[in-house]
Amino acid sequence: MAGVTAFEHVCGALEAAASLNQLEARGTIRLALKQAGLEARSVTPDQMAVVLERVLPAELESRGIESAESVCSEIRSGLSSLSVDTTADSPEDVFARLGGGE
């Protein structure tokens, strides 16, 4: 699944697994990421797996999704097929460019 971010993958999987539309799924996942101190554009598959395990089940339960734990577990198992994009800039790279360093 090259080219698909962890966020996009989980959003699509959540739409398919739960009775949420695209907007509801994306919003729910963004809220869970915010609670974990992460951003959708930079979350890695490993970070997303932790969010799926520890944060998202409670978010889904609060929205009336039955068996939220099993839904999250199923989605988490699909994350292993994602490749990690190593071309993204680290914070150190950004600050080095801003400071004129290499």
TIRO-2110 file (N, C-alpha, C; in Angstrom, 1 decimal):
// TIRO-2110
0.8, -1.2, 0.0, N, 1, A
0.0, 0.0, 0.0, CA, 1, A
0.9, 1.3, 0.0, C, 1, A
1.7, 1.4, -0.9, N, 2, A
2.6, 2.5, -1.0, CA, 2, A
1.8, 3.8, -1.3, C, 2, A
2.2, 4.9, -0.7, N, 3, A
1.6, 6.1, -1.0, CA, 3, A
0.4, 6.5, -0.1, C, 3, A
-0.1, 5.5, 0.7, N, 4, A
-1.2, 5.8, 1.6, CA, 4, A
-0.6, 6.0, 3.0, C, 4, A
-1.0, 7.1, 3.6, N, 5, A
-0.5, 7.4, 4.9, CA, 5, A
-1.3, 6.6, 6.0, C, 5, A
-0.7, 6.5, 7.2, N, 6, A
-1.4, 5.8, 8.2, CA, 6, A
-2.7, 6.4, 8.5, C, 6, A
-2.8, 7.7, 8.5, N, 7, A
-4.1, 8.4, 8.8, CA, 7, A
-5.1, 8.0, 7.7, C, 7, A
-4.8, 8.0, 6.5, N, 8, A
-5.7, 7.7, 5.4, CA, 8, A
-6.2, 6.3, 5.5, C, 8, A
-5.2, 5.4, 5.7, N, 9, A
-5.5, 4.0, 5.8, CA, 9, A
-6.5, 3.7, 7.0, C, 9, A
-6.3, 4.3, 8.1, N, 10, A
-7.2, 4.0, 9.3, CA, 10, A
-8.5, 4.6, 9.0, C, 10, A
-8.6, 5.8, 8.4, N, 11, A
-9.9, 6.4, 8.1, CA, 11, A
-10.7, 5.5, 7.2, C, 11, A
-10.1, 5.0, 6.1, N, 12, A
-10.8, 4.1, 5.2, CA, 12, A
-11.3, 2.9, 5.9, C, 12, A
-10.4, 2.3, 6.7, N, 13, A
-10.7, 1.1, 7.4, CA, 13, A
-11.8, 1.3, 8.4, C, 13, A
-11.8, 2.4, 9.1, N, 14, A
-12.9, 2.7, 10.1, CA, 14, A
-14.2, 2.9, 9.4, C, 14, A
-14.2, 3.6, 8.3, N, 15, A
-15.5, 3.8, 7.5, CA, 15, A
-16.1, 2.4, 7.2, C, 15, A
-15.2, 1.5, 6.7, N, 16, A
-15.7, 0.2, 6.3, CA, 16, A
-16.1, -0.7, 7.5, C, 16, A
-15.5, -0.5, 8.7, N, 17, A
-15.8, -1.4, 9.8, CA, 17, A
-16.9, -0.9, 10.7, C, 17, A
-17.1, 0.4, 10.7, N, 18, A
-18.1, 1.0, 11.6, CA, 18, A
-19.1, 1.8, 10.8, C, 18, A
-20.2, 2.2, 11.5, N, 19, A
-21.3, 2.9, 10.8, CA, 19, A
-21.0, 4.4, 10.8, C, 19, A
-19.8, 4.8, 10.3, N, 20, A
-19.4, 6.2, 10.3, CA, 20, A
-19.2, 6.6, 8.8, C, 20, A
-19.6, 7.8, 8.5, N, 21, A
-19.3, 8.3, 7.1, CA, 21, A
-17.8, 8.8, 7.1, C, 21, A
-17.4, 9.3, 6.0, N, 22, A
-16.0, 9.8, 5.8, CA, 22, A
-15.7, 10.9, 6.8, C, 22, A
-16.5, 11.9, 6.9, N, 23, A
-16.3, 13.0, 7.8, CA, 23, A
-16.3, 12.6, 9.2, C, 23, A
-17.2, 11.7, 9.6, N, 24, A
-17.2, 11.3, 11.0, CA, 24, A
-16.0, 10.5, 11.4, C, 24, A
-15.6, 9.6, 10.5, N, 25, A
-14.4, 8.8, 10.7, CA, 25, A
-13.1, 9.6, 10.8, C, 25, A
-12.9, 10.6, 9.9, N, 26, A
-11.8, 11.4, 9.9, CA, 26, A
-11.7, 12.3, 11.2, C, 26, A
-12.9, 12.8, 11.5, N, 27, A
-13.0, 13.7, 12.7, CA, 27, A
-12.7, 12.9, 14.0, C, 27, A
-13.2, 11.7, 14.1, N, 28, A
-13.0, 10.8, 15.3, CA, 28, A
-11.5, 10.5, 15.4, C, 28, A
-10.9, 10.1, 14.3, N, 29, A
-9.5, 9.8, 14.4, CA, 29, A
-8.6, 11.0, 14.7, C, 29, A
-9.0, 12.2, 14.1, N, 30, A
-8.2, 13.4, 14.4, CA, 30, A
-8.3, 13.7, 15.9, C, 30, A
-9.5, 13.5, 16.5, N, 31, A
-9.6, 13.8, 18.0, CA, 31, A
-8.8, 12.8, 18.8, C, 31, A
-8.7, 11.6, 18.4, N, 32, A
-7.9, 10.6, 19.1, CA, 32, A
-6.4, 10.9, 18.9, C, 32, A
-6.0, 11.4, 17.7, N, 33, A
-4.6, 11.8, 17.5, CA, 33, A
-4.3, 13.0, 18.4, C, 33, A
-5.2, 13.9, 18.5, N, 34, A
-5.0, 15.1, 19.3, CA, 34, A
-4.8, 14.8, 20.7, C, 34, A
-5.6, 13.8, 21.2, N, 35, A
-5.4, 13.4, 22.6, CA, 35, A
-4.1, 12.8, 22.9, C, 35, A
-3.5, 12.1, 21.8, N, 36, A
-2.2, 11.5, 21.9, CA, 36, A
-1.1, 12.5, 21.6, C, 36, A
-1.4, 13.7, 21.3, N, 37, A
-0.4, 14.7, 20.9, CA, 37, A
0.2, 14.5, 19.6, C, 37, A
-0.5, 13.9, 18.6, N, 38, A
0.0, 13.6, 17.3, CA, 38, A
-0.8, 14.4, 16.2, C, 38, A
-0.3, 14.5, 15.0, N, 39, A
-0.9, 15.1, 13.9, CA, 39, A
-1.2, 14.1, 12.8, C, 39, A
-2.3, 14.3, 12.1, N, 40, A
-2.7, 13.4, 11.1, CA, 40, A
-1.6, 13.3, 9.9, C, 40, A
-1.0, 14.4, 9.6, N, 41, A
-0.1, 14.5, 8.5, CA, 41, A
1.2, 13.9, 8.8, C, 41, A
1.6, 13.7, 10.0, N, 42, A
2.9, 13.1, 10.3, CA, 42, A
2.9, 11.9, 11.2, C, 42, A
1.7, 11.3, 11.4, N, 43, A
1.7, 10.1, 12.3, CA, 43, A
2.2, 8.9, 11.5, C, 43, A
3.0, 8.1, 12.2, N, 44, A
3.6, 6.9, 11.6, CA, 44, A
2.7, 5.7, 11.9, C, 44, A
2.8, 4.6, 11.1, N, 45, A
2.0, 3.4, 11.4, CA, 45, A
2.2, 2.9, 12.9, C, 45, A
3.4, 3.0, 13.4, N, 46, A
3.7, 2.5, 14.8, CA, 46, A
2.9, 3.4, 15.8, C, 46, A
3.0, 4.7, 15.6, N, 47, A
2.2, 5.7, 16.4, CA, 47, A
0.7, 5.4, 16.3, C, 47, A
0.3, 5.2, 15.1, N, 48, A
-1.2, 5.0, 14.9, CA, 48, A
-1.6, 3.7, 15.6, C, 48, A
-0.8, 2.7, 15.6, N, 49, A
-1.1, 1.5, 16.2, CA, 49, A
-1.3, 1.7, 17.7, C, 49, A
-0.5, 2.5, 18.3, N, 50, A
-0.7, 2.8, 19.8, CA, 50, A
-2.0, 3.6, 20.0, C, 50, A
-2.3, 4.5, 19.1, N, 51, A
-3.6, 5.3, 19.2, CA, 51, A
-4.7, 4.3, 19.1, C, 51, A
-4.7, 3.4, 18.2, N, 52, A
-5.7, 2.4, 18.0, CA, 52, A
-5.9, 1.5, 19.2, C, 52, A
-4.8, 1.3, 19.9, N, 53, A
-4.9, 0.4, 21.1, CA, 53, A
-5.4, 1.1, 22.3, C, 53, A
-4.9, 2.4, 22.5, N, 54, A
-5.1, 3.0, 23.8, CA, 54, A
-6.1, 4.2, 23.8, C, 54, A
-6.3, 4.8, 22.6, N, 55, A
-7.2, 6.0, 22.6, CA, 55, A
-8.5, 5.8, 21.8, C, 55, A
-8.4, 5.3, 20.6, N, 56, A
-9.5, 5.2, 19.7, CA, 56, A
-10.7, 4.4, 20.3, C, 56, A
-10.4, 3.3, 21.0, N, 57, A
-11.6, 2.5, 21.5, CA, 57, A
-12.6, 3.4, 22.3, C, 57, A
-12.1, 4.2, 23.2, N, 58, A
-12.9, 5.0, 24.0, CA, 58, A
-13.7, 6.1, 23.1, C, 58, A
-13.0, 6.6, 22.1, N, 59, A
-13.7, 7.5, 21.2, CA, 59, A
-14.8, 6.9, 20.5, C, 59, A
-14.6, 5.6, 20.0, N, 60, A
-15.6, 4.9, 19.3, CA, 60, A
-16.8, 4.5, 20.2, C, 60, A
-16.5, 4.1, 21.4, N, 61, A
-17.5, 3.8, 22.4, CA, 61, A
-18.4, 5.0, 22.7, C, 61, A
-17.8, 6.2, 22.8, N, 62, A
-18.6, 7.4, 23.1, CA, 62, A
-19.5, 7.8, 21.9, C, 62, A
-19.2, 7.2, 20.7, N, 63, A
-20.1, 7.4, 19.6, CA, 63, A
-21.0, 6.3, 19.3, C, 63, A
-21.1, 5.4, 20.3, N, 64, A
-22.1, 4.3, 20.2, CA, 64, A
-21.6, 3.1, 19.3, C, 64, A
-20.4, 3.0, 19.0, N, 65, A
-19.9, 1.9, 18.1, CA, 65, A
-19.7, 0.7, 19.0, C, 65, A
-20.4, -0.4, 18.7, N, 66, A
-20.3, -1.6, 19.5, CA, 66, A
-19.0, -2.3, 19.1, C, 66, A
-18.5, -3.1, 20.1, N, 67, A
-17.2, -3.8, 20.0, CA, 67, A
-16.1, -3.0, 19.4, C, 67, A
-15.9, -1.8, 20.0, N, 68, A
-14.9, -0.9, 19.6, CA, 68, A
-13.5, -1.5, 19.6, C, 68, A
-13.2, -2.3, 20.7, N, 69, A
-11.9, -2.9, 20.8, CA, 69, A
-11.6, -3.8, 19.7, C, 69, A
-12.6, -4.6, 19.2, N, 70, A
-12.3, -5.5, 18.1, CA, 70, A
-12.2, -4.8, 16.8, C, 70, A
-12.9, -3.7, 16.6, N, 71, A
-12.8, -2.9, 15.4, CA, 71, A
-11.4, -2.3, 15.3, C, 71, A
-10.9, -1.8, 16.5, N, 72, A
-9.6, -1.2, 16.5, CA, 72, A
-8.5, -2.3, 16.3, C, 72, A
-8.7, -3.4, 16.9, N, 73, A
-7.7, -4.5, 16.7, CA, 73, A
-7.6, -4.9, 15.2, C, 73, A
-8.8, -5.0, 14.6, N, 74, A
-8.8, -5.4, 13.2, CA, 74, A
-8.1, -4.3, 12.3, C, 74, A
-8.4, -3.1, 12.6, N, 75, A
-7.7, -2.0, 11.8, CA, 75, A
-6.2, -2.0, 12.1, C, 75, A
-5.8, -2.2, 13.3, N, 76, A
-4.4, -2.2, 13.7, CA, 76, A
-3.6, -3.3, 13.0, C, 76, A
-4.3, -4.5, 12.7, N, 77, A
-3.6, -5.5, 12.0, CA, 77, A
-3.3, -5.2, 10.6, C, 77, A
-4.0, -4.3, 10.0, N, 78, A
-3.8, -3.9, 8.6, CA, 78, A
-2.7, -2.8, 8.5, C, 78, A
-2.3, -2.2, 9.6, N, 79, A
-1.2, -1.2, 9.5, CA, 79, A
0.1, -1.8, 9.1, C, 79, A
0.4, -3.1, 9.4, N, 80, A
1.7, -3.7, 9.1, CA, 80, A
2.0, -3.7, 7.6, C, 80, A
0.9, -3.5, 6.7, N, 81, A
1.1, -3.5, 5.3, CA, 81, A
1.6, -2.2, 4.8, C, 81, A
1.5, -1.2, 5.6, N, 82, A
2.0, 0.2, 5.2, CA, 82, A
3.5, 0.3, 5.2, C, 82, A
4.0, 1.0, 4.2, N, 83, A
5.4, 1.4, 4.2, CA, 83, A
5.6, 2.7, 4.9, C, 83, A
6.6, 2.9, 5.6, N, 84, A
6.9, 4.2, 6.3, CA, 84, A
7.6, 5.1, 5.3, C, 84, A
7.0, 6.3, 5.2, N, 85, A
7.6, 7.3, 4.3, CA, 85, A
8.8, 8.0, 5.1, C, 85, A
10.0, 7.7, 4.6, N, 86, A
11.2, 8.2, 5.3, CA, 86, A
11.6, 9.5, 4.7, C, 86, A
10.9, 10.1, 3.7, N, 87, A
11.3, 11.3, 3.0, CA, 87, A
10.8, 12.5, 3.8, C, 87, A
9.9, 12.3, 4.8, N, 88, A
9.4, 13.4, 5.5, CA, 88, A
10.5, 14.1, 6.4, C, 88, A
10.4, 15.4, 6.5, N, 89, A
11.4, 16.1, 7.2, CA, 89, A
11.2, 15.9, 8.7, C, 89, A
12.3, 15.7, 9.4, N, 90, A
12.2, 15.7, 10.9, CA, 90, A
12.3, 17.1, 11.4, C, 90, A
11.9, 17.3, 12.6, N, 91, A
12.0, 18.7, 13.2, CA, 91, A
13.4, 19.3, 13.1, C, 91, A
14.4, 18.4, 13.3, N, 92, A
15.8, 18.8, 13.2, CA, 92, A
16.1, 19.3, 11.8, C, 92, A
15.6, 18.6, 10.8, N, 93, A
15.9, 19.1, 9.4, CA, 93, A
15.3, 20.4, 9.1, C, 93, A
14.0, 20.6, 9.6, N, 94, A
13.4, 21.9, 9.3, CA, 94, A
14.1, 23.0, 10.0, C, 94, A
14.5, 22.8, 11.3, N, 95, A
15.2, 23.9, 12.0, CA, 95, A
16.6, 24.2, 11.4, C, 95, A
17.2, 23.1, 10.9, N, 96, A
18.5, 23.3, 10.3, CA, 96, A
18.4, 24.2, 9.1, C, 96, A
17.4, 23.9, 8.3, N, 97, A
17.2, 24.8, 7.1, CA, 97, A
16.8, 26.2, 7.4, C, 97, A
16.0, 26.4, 8.5, N, 98, A
15.6, 27.7, 8.9, CA, 98, A
16.8, 28.5, 9.4, C, 98, A
17.7, 27.8, 10.1, N, 99, A
18.9, 28.4, 10.7, CA, 99, A
20.0, 28.5, 9.7, C, 99, A
19.9, 28.1, 8.5, N, 100, A
20.9, 28.2, 7.5, CA, 100, A
22.0, 27.1, 7.6, C, 100, A
21.8, 26.1, 8.5, N, 101, A
22.7, 25.0, 8.6, CA, 101, A
22.4, 24.0, 7.5, C, 101, A
23.1, 22.9, 7.5, N, 102, A
22.9, 21.9, 6.5, CA, 102, A
22.1, 20.7, 7.1, C, 102, A
END
